Amino acid sequence: MVHVQAGGCERHGHQEASDGAHHGRLHRHLPQVRHHMAQGAYVLCSPPRRPRASVPFLESQLFVNDRIPDLSSLPEPRLLTTHIPAQSLPDSIAASGSKVVYLCRDPKDCFVSLWHFWNRFMSWNIDVAVRQFCDGISHFGPFWEHVLGYWRWHVEMPSQVFFLTYEELAADTLGLLRRLAEFVGHPFTVEEQEAGVDRKIVEICAMESLSRLEVNLSGTTDFIEKDVPNNIFFRRGVVGDWRNYLTPEMAMKIDEIIEIKFEGTGLLFHPQLLRQKGE
């Protein structure tokens, strides 16, 4: 299964060049990716706030520093994650029937989350960051193109691409977990539900639980070219936190761009994505 995450903002030219190099290295090794995807895998697509070791990133953990990993060594079913746009994924993913889970988020919250993340490494003025986000300057392409690529794939092949939003996940975590289990072909049995297995998974995977694990408080993860502390992948996980950082003008500008870009796609009126719009 491939887990895909909605894209984020770019900040400085050397970062763009560096990320482009990593993306280029991955494309040089796409034959290996295609081979192992053809053997069956799950592809996850989502926002960058989760444990990294169990579900490795294609472009920032596996295909880095000119490494050519042996994906066949990963236990089946293989669970991978990426920020790569749908248009850039190997055709073999669709052809093989690999399952894809795409998780997107209100663009304003997505932006603020990414802004905080990159400020762990160097200062990034929020006015500059908003302007770049609205101009579509991002590691993996404009936010709207990233989302729409997977949205259209989901519309065409709903049995292969599970499209969900962070807002929906936050509002009904248990319900989404059960739907996800059915999507990957392993629904919870009546006995498991009566025993509370699904509820225990929700409890263990909650932000409060994961962020307090010792491995996430003091451990590190091999990320791109160096080890980074695991705690940088956890912040608040709150829906609507953008209100604490964006001015009304910033929020309006992002909303207007998204409304224009999503017009006529069906996603503009997607109830889960617009759950917060009327607040």
N, C-alpha and C positions, 0 to 999 in steps of 0.2 A: 504494500500500500504506500502510495506517495502522498505525503502531507504537504500542501502548498500554502505558503503564507503570503498575505497581501503585502505589496512592496512598500518601501518607505522613502524617506527623503535623502538626497545627496547634499553634501555640504561644501567640500573643497575639491579643487581640481585633482590633487594628487590622490584623493580617496577614490574618485571616479576612475582614474587610471588604474589604481591598484585593484579595484573590484573588477574592472574590465579584464585585467590580466587573469584573475581567478576564473571568471566566466569563460574566458578564452581557453584556459587549460581544460576546463570541463568539456568544452566542445571538441577539443582534440581527442578526448577519450570517450566520446559518445558511442563508438562501436562497442566498447565494453559495457556501457550502460544499457545500450539496446539489447545486447546479448542476454544480460541477466534480467532485464525487464521482461523479455520475451519468455523467460522461464517462469514468470509469475512473481508479482510483487504488489505491495500496497503503497500508494503514493499519497502522502499527506501534504496539504497546502494550508498554511495558517499564519497568525501573527507571532513574532519572535519572543514569546514569553513562556517557556516550558523547559523541563529537564532535557538536556542535549545528549547525554550519553546513550540512553536507551533507543533514541530515534535520531540517528546521525544525519547531519546536513550533507547533501551531495556536494555543494559548491564551497562550503566553508569548513568541512571536517574530513570528507573522504577524498575529493579530488583537489588537494592542495599541495603546494611545494613539489609539484611534478610527480606526486604519488599516483600510481595506478592500482587502486585497491582490488583485491579479489572479492567481489561481491558475493561469489558463490560460497564464501566462508561464513556469511551471515546466516543465522538460522532461519528456516522457512516457517511461516510466510515472512518475507523480508519487509521491514517497516522502515521507510526512508522519509526524509522531509526536505523541502526546498523552497526558495523564494522565486525560482525560475518561472517566467511567464509561460502560459500554456502554449503559445506559438513557438517557444524555443525547446520544448520537451521533445524527446525522440518520438517519431511516429509509432514506434514499436509499443509504446505504453498503451495507446489506444487500441492498437491491433491485438495486443496480448490479452486485453481484458483486465489489466491491472486496475484495481480500485483506486480512485482519487478522492481525497477529502479536502475540500477548500474552505478555509475559514477566513472570512473578511470582517471588517469592523467599521463603525462610523468613521469616515475619513478624518474627522477632527480629532477623535480619540486616538486613531492610528498615528496621526502626525505627532500629537503630544507625547505619546509613548516612545516613538522613535527619537524625538527631540531630546527627551530625557536620557535615553540609552546612549546616544552619541555624545552627549555632554559628559558622560563618564570618562571619555577619552580626551576631549578638548572642548574649549568654549565654542558655542554655536549660537549666535545672536538669533533670537526667535523671529524678529522681523525679516531677517535674511532668509531664515529657514522657511517661513510661510511663503515668501515670494518664490523661492525655488520649488516648493511643493506645488504651488499653483501654476508654475511654468512647466511642470512635468519633469523636473530634473530629479531623477531618482536612480538608485542602483540598478533596479530591474524594470525601468520604464515608468511612465506615468501611472499613478495609482489607479485612475479610472480604466486605463487600458488593461492593466493587470487583472482587475476585478471582472471586467467585461469578457476577457478571454475565457475565464473559467465559467462565468455565468452562461455564455453561449454554448460551451461544451456541455454544461449541465442540462440546458434546455434540450439539446440534441440527444444526449445520452444520459438521462437521469439515473439509470441503473449502474452507470460507471462512475459518475461524478456526484458526490454528495456535497452540496453547496449549503453552507450555513453561516450564520452571523454570530459574532461575539455577544451581541445584545440578546439574541434568542437563547444562546447557551447560558448566559447569566440568569435569564428569567426562568428557564426550565431545564436545569442541568440534568436531572434524572430522566426526563422525557427525551432529551437529545441523546443521552447515553444509550437508551434503549433503541432509539432509531438507528444510531450508529452501529450497534451490535447487529441489528437486522440487516443493515446495508452490507456489512462485511461477511454476512452469511453465518453468524454465530449468535443468534438471538438468545436472550436469557430464558431459561426454562421456567415453568411455573414454580418448580421447587426452589430454584435459585432466587426468584423474586420473593417467595415466601420466607426464605432464609435471610433475606436482606443483603444478598451479595451485591446487587446493583447499587444499593444505597451506601454500602461500605466503600465501593469504588469511588463514588462521588465524594465521600468524606475524606478518603485518602488523597484524592487528586485536587482537593480544594486549595485555593491560593494560600490560605492560612496554614494548612498542613504542609504543603510542599516547601514553602518559604522558611519554615521552622526546622526542617530536617537538617541534621548536622552537616551532611554532605553539601547542602546548598548554603549553609551559613559559613563554612570554612573551606569547602572544596574548590577545585578549579576544573576547567574544561578546555581541551585543546580546540581553539577556535581560530581558523584561518592560519595565522603564522605564529601564534603565541598562546600561552595559557592565560585564561581570564577567570576571575573569581565567579563562581556560580551565582552569587547573590546579585550580580548585575542583571540577571534575567528576570528578576522579580521586583516589582514596584508596588502598585496598588491593585490593578485589575478592576478598576471601578468604571462602570458605564457613566458617561457624561462628565468625566473628570476634565475634559477640555475647557469647561466653563471657568476653571480656576486659573487658566493660562492664556486663553485667547480673548482678544477684545471682541466686542460685537461686530466690528468691521471685518476683522480677520475671519470670524466664523461665517459671516454672510458671504464673503468672497469665496470661501471654499464651497459653501452650499450652492452658490450660483453656478460655479464651474461644474460641480457634480450633476446638478440638475440638467444642465445643457448637455453634458457628455452622455448621460444615461437616457436622455429623451428618446423614446421610440424603441427602447430595448426590452421593455417589460420590467426591468429591474428598478426603474424609477418608482414604480408603484408596488414594489415588493414589500409586503407589510413588515417582515422582520427587519429589513434594513432601515425602514423609516419609522421604526417603533418609537424612537425618541424625537421625531421631527415636530410633533405637535406640542411638545413641552415648552 
